[in-house]
Amino acid sequence: MNDRNRQFVIKPLFRCVPNTQCEPVKVMKLIGEAEVQTVKRAAYPVPICGLPAKKIITVQVEIVGPTDTVFENKVVKEGVFQVDIVYASCDGLVRHTCLEIPFMTSAHIEGVRPGMHVQNEVIHTEQKTTIVTTSRGGTKCQVFDVMVTATFLIRVTAVAVRNLVECYPTVPCLPYYRQAIPAARRQ
């Protein structure tokens, strides 16, 4: 195959307009990560609906409204543990109550500054709930003794600009066969 045929065979499938726009490549750089744990314990009175609680059927914990505040070398995480308790009372009815336990925990991560992006995930959540009978002012009352343990993985990232440059055409590329080619005049 000679050079003339090679140029004919190896022709571009797309012909791009030479006007391109170039931008530096931006990537997310990991600044640091930390695993933190928070333990909260609270006692809430059993709602008075007639008869006291007999046993706990099920308990579910959900983290509501978590927020992250970034300081110099520190991330503070705040939120609320919403605890839903389904229990049986002594009259044989199944009852439900919802408790809210606020929490706050912090992670020391070197190199963190305000404005950086925080990613976090809940690694593990555990709860222990019991019914405790106490006496207040000579009368007996019941309380739910709730202890919630949660472990969070906090990652802090920032946008970093690399020395690479990404270029793309400002006008879309047209396939080679769709471009207008002046037709030869017949004589």
Contacts in CASP RR format, 6 or more apart in sequence:
PFRMAT RR
TARGET T0000
AUTHOR 0000-0000-0000
METHOD contacts of the structure
MODEL  1
MNDRNRQFVIKPLFRCVPNTQCEPVKVMKLIGEAEVQTVKRAAYPVPICG
LPAKKIITVQVEIVGPTDTVFENKVVKEGVFQVDIVYASCDGLVRHTCLE
IPFMTSAHIEGVRPGMHVQNEVIHTEQKTTIVTTSRGGTKCQVFDVMVTA
TFLIRVTAVAVRNLVECYPTVPCLPYYRQAIPAARRQ
1 9 0 8 1.000
11 176 0 8 1.000
12 176 0 8 1.000
13 175 0 8 1.000
13 176 0 8 1.000
14 173 0 8 1.000
14 174 0 8 1.000
14 175 0 8 1.000
14 176 0 8 1.000
15 173 0 8 1.000
15 174 0 8 1.000
15 176 0 8 1.000
15 179 0 8 1.000
16 169 0 8 1.000
16 173 0 8 1.000
17 169 0 8 1.000
17 170 0 8 1.000
17 171 0 8 1.000
17 173 0 8 1.000
19 169 0 8 1.000
19 170 0 8 1.000
19 171 0 8 1.000
20 167 0 8 1.000
20 168 0 8 1.000
20 169 0 8 1.000
20 170 0 8 1.000
21 167 0 8 1.000
21 168 0 8 1.000
21 169 0 8 1.000
21 170 0 8 1.000
22 165 0 8 1.000
22 166 0 8 1.000
22 167 0 8 1.000
23 165 0 8 1.000
23 166 0 8 1.000
23 167 0 8 1.000
24 161 0 8 1.000
24 162 0 8 1.000
24 163 0 8 1.000
24 164 0 8 1.000
24 165 0 8 1.000
24 166 0 8 1.000
25 161 0 8 1.000
25 162 0 8 1.000
25 164 0 8 1.000
25 165 0 8 1.000
25 166 0 8 1.000
26 159 0 8 1.000
26 160 0 8 1.000
26 161 0 8 1.000
26 162 0 8 1.000
27 159 0 8 1.000
27 160 0 8 1.000
27 162 0 8 1.000
28 117 0 8 1.000
28 157 0 8 1.000
28 158 0 8 1.000
28 159 0 8 1.000
28 160 0 8 1.000
29 157 0 8 1.000
29 158 0 8 1.000
29 159 0 8 1.000
29 160 0 8 1.000
30 155 0 8 1.000
30 156 0 8 1.000
30 157 0 8 1.000
31 109 0 8 1.000
31 111 0 8 1.000
31 112 0 8 1.000
31 116 0 8 1.000
31 156 0 8 1.000
31 157 0 8 1.000
31 158 0 8 1.000
32 109 0 8 1.000
32 110 0 8 1.000
32 111 0 8 1.000
32 112 0 8 1.000
32 155 0 8 1.000
32 156 0 8 1.000
33 109 0 8 1.000
33 153 0 8 1.000
33 154 0 8 1.000
33 155 0 8 1.000
33 156 0 8 1.000
34 75 0 8 1.000
34 107 0 8 1.000
34 108 0 8 1.000
34 109 0 8 1.000
34 153 0 8 1.000
34 154 0 8 1.000
35 123 0 8 1.000
35 151 0 8 1.000
35 152 0 8 1.000
35 153 0 8 1.000
35 154 0 8 1.000
36 77 0 8 1.000
36 105 0 8 1.000
36 106 0 8 1.000
36 107 0 8 1.000
36 151 0 8 1.000
36 152 0 8 1.000
36 154 0 8 1.000
37 105 0 8 1.000
37 149 0 8 1.000
37 150 0 8 1.000
37 151 0 8 1.000
37 152 0 8 1.000
38 103 0 8 1.000
38 104 0 8 1.000
38 105 0 8 1.000
38 149 0 8 1.000
38 150 0 8 1.000
38 152 0 8 1.000
39 147 0 8 1.000
39 148 0 8 1.000
39 149 0 8 1.000
40 81 0 8 1.000
40 101 0 8 1.000
40 102 0 8 1.000
40 103 0 8 1.000
40 147 0 8 1.000
40 148 0 8 1.000
41 145 0 8 1.000
41 146 0 8 1.000
41 147 0 8 1.000
41 148 0 8 1.000
42 99 0 8 1.000
42 101 0 8 1.000
42 146 0 8 1.000
43 132 0 8 1.000
43 143 0 8 1.000
43 144 0 8 1.000
43 145 0 8 1.000
43 146 0 8 1.000
44 97 0 8 1.000
44 99 0 8 1.000
44 143 0 8 1.000
44 144 0 8 1.000
44 146 0 8 1.000
45 141 0 8 1.000
45 142 0 8 1.000
45 143 0 8 1.000
45 144 0 8 1.000
46 52 0 8 1.000
46 53 0 8 1.000
46 87 0 8 1.000
46 97 0 8 1.000
46 131 0 8 1.000
46 141 0 8 1.000
46 142 0 8 1.000
46 143 0 8 1.000
46 144 0 8 1.000
47 95 0 8 1.000
47 97 0 8 1.000
49 89 0 8 1.000
49 95 0 8 1.000
50 89 0 8 1.000
50 91 0 8 1.000
51 89 0 8 1.000
51 90 0 8 1.000
51 91 0 8 1.000
52 89 0 8 1.000
52 90 0 8 1.000
52 133 0 8 1.000
52 142 0 8 1.000
53 87 0 8 1.000
53 88 0 8 1.000
53 89 0 8 1.000
53 90 0 8 1.000
53 95 0 8 1.000
53 131 0 8 1.000
53 142 0 8 1.000
53 144 0 8 1.000
54 87 0 8 1.000
54 88 0 8 1.000
54 89 0 8 1.000
54 90 0 8 1.000
54 92 0 8 1.000
55 87 0 8 1.000
55 88 0 8 1.000
55 131 0 8 1.000
56 85 0 8 1.000
56 86 0 8 1.000
56 87 0 8 1.000
56 129 0 8 1.000
56 130 0 8 1.000
56 131 0 8 1.000
56 144 0 8 1.000
57 86 0 8 1.000
57 87 0 8 1.000
57 88 0 8 1.000
57 94 0 8 1.000
58 85 0 8 1.000
58 86 0 8 1.000
59 83 0 8 1.000
59 84 0 8 1.000
59 85 0 8 1.000
59 86 0 8 1.000
59 127 0 8 1.000
59 129 0 8 1.000
59 146 0 8 1.000
60 83 0 8 1.000
60 84 0 8 1.000
61 81 0 8 1.000
61 82 0 8 1.000
61 83 0 8 1.000
61 84 0 8 1.000
61 125 0 8 1.000
61 127 0 8 1.000
61 148 0 8 1.000
62 81 0 8 1.000
62 82 0 8 1.000
62 84 0 8 1.000
63 79 0 8 1.000
63 80 0 8 1.000
63 81 0 8 1.000
63 82 0 8 1.000
63 122 0 8 1.000
63 125 0 8 1.000
63 150 0 8 1.000
64 79 0 8 1.000
64 80 0 8 1.000
64 81 0 8 1.000
64 82 0 8 1.000
64 100 0 8 1.000
65 79 0 8 1.000
65 80 0 8 1.000
66 77 0 8 1.000
66 78 0 8 1.000
66 79 0 8 1.000
66 120 0 8 1.000
67 77 0 8 1.000
67 78 0 8 1.000
67 79 0 8 1.000
68 75 0 8 1.000
68 76 0 8 1.000
68 77 0 8 1.000
68 118 0 8 1.000
68 120 0 8 1.000
68 154 0 8 1.000
69 75 0 8 1.000
69 76 0 8 1.000
69 78 0 8 1.000
70 112 0 8 1.000
70 113 0 8 1.000
70 114 0 8 1.000
70 115 0 8 1.000
70 116 0 8 1.000
70 118 0 8 1.000
70 156 0 8 1.000
71 112 0 8 1.000
71 114 0 8 1.000
72 112 0 8 1.000
72 113 0 8 1.000
72 114 0 8 1.000
73 108 0 8 1.000
73 109 0 8 1.000
73 110 0 8 1.000
73 111 0 8 1.000
73 112 0 8 1.000
74 106 0 8 1.000
74 107 0 8 1.000
74 108 0 8 1.000
74 109 0 8 1.000
74 112 0 8 1.000
75 106 0 8 1.000
75 107 0 8 1.000
75 109 0 8 1.000
75 112 0 8 1.000
75 118 0 8 1.000
75 154 0 8 1.000
75 156 0 8 1.000
76 104 0 8 1.000
76 105 0 8 1.000
76 106 0 8 1.000
77 104 0 8 1.000
77 105 0 8 1.000
77 106 0 8 1.000
77 107 0 8 1.000
77 120 0 8 1.000
77 152 0 8 1.000
77 154 0 8 1.000
78 102 0 8 1.000
78 103 0 8 1.000
78 104 0 8 1.000
79 102 0 8 1.000
79 103 0 8 1.000
79 104 0 8 1.000
80 100 0 8 1.000
80 101 0 8 1.000
80 102 0 8 1.000
80 103 0 8 1.000
81 100 0 8 1.000
81 101 0 8 1.000
81 102 0 8 1.000
81 103 0 8 1.000
81 148 0 8 1.000
81 150 0 8 1.000
82 98 0 8 1.000
82 99 0 8 1.000
82 100 0 8 1.000
83 98 0 8 1.000
83 99 0 8 1.000
83 100 0 8 1.000
83 101 0 8 1.000
83 127 0 8 1.000
83 129 0 8 1.000
83 146 0 8 1.000
83 148 0 8 1.000
84 96 0 8 1.000
84 97 0 8 1.000
84 98 0 8 1.000
85 96 0 8 1.000
85 97 0 8 1.000
85 98 0 8 1.000
85 99 0 8 1.000
85 129 0 8 1.000
85 144 0 8 1.000
85 146 0 8 1.000
86 94 0 8 1.000
86 95 0 8 1.000
86 96 0 8 1.000
87 94 0 8 1.000
87 95 0 8 1.000
87 96 0 8 1.000
87 97 0 8 1.000
87 131 0 8 1.000
88 94 0 8 1.000
88 95 0 8 1.000
89 95 0 8 1.000
97 144 0 8 1.000
99 144 0 8 1.000
99 146 0 8 1.000
101 146 0 8 1.000
101 148 0 8 1.000
103 148 0 8 1.000
103 150 0 8 1.000
105 152 0 8 1.000
107 154 0 8 1.000
109 154 0 8 1.000
109 156 0 8 1.000
112 156 0 8 1.000
116 156 0 8 1.000
116 157 0 8 1.000
116 158 0 8 1.000
117 156 0 8 1.000
117 157 0 8 1.000
117 158 0 8 1.000
117 159 0 8 1.000
118 154 0 8 1.000
118 155 0 8 1.000
118 156 0 8 1.000
119 154 0 8 1.000
119 155 0 8 1.000
119 156 0 8 1.000
119 157 0 8 1.000
120 152 0 8 1.000
120 153 0 8 1.000
120 154 0 8 1.000
120 155 0 8 1.000
121 152 0 8 1.000
121 153 0 8 1.000
122 150 0 8 1.000
122 151 0 8 1.000
122 152 0 8 1.000
123 151 0 8 1.000
123 152 0 8 1.000
123 153 0 8 1.000
124 149 0 8 1.000
124 150 0 8 1.000
124 151 0 8 1.000
125 148 0 8 1.000
125 149 0 8 1.000
125 150 0 8 1.000
125 151 0 8 1.000
126 148 0 8 1.000
126 149 0 8 1.000
126 150 0 8 1.000
127 146 0 8 1.000
127 147 0 8 1.000
127 148 0 8 1.000
127 149 0 8 1.000
128 146 0 8 1.000
128 147 0 8 1.000
129 144 0 8 1.000
129 145 0 8 1.000
129 146 0 8 1.000
129 147 0 8 1.000
130 144 0 8 1.000
130 145 0 8 1.000
131 142 0 8 1.000
131 143 0 8 1.000
131 144 0 8 1.000
131 145 0 8 1.000
132 142 0 8 1.000
132 143 0 8 1.000
132 144 0 8 1.000
132 145 0 8 1.000
133 140 0 8 1.000
133 141 0 8 1.000
133 142 0 8 1.000
134 140 0 8 1.000
134 141 0 8 1.000
134 142 0 8 1.000
134 143 0 8 1.000
135 141 0 8 1.000
END
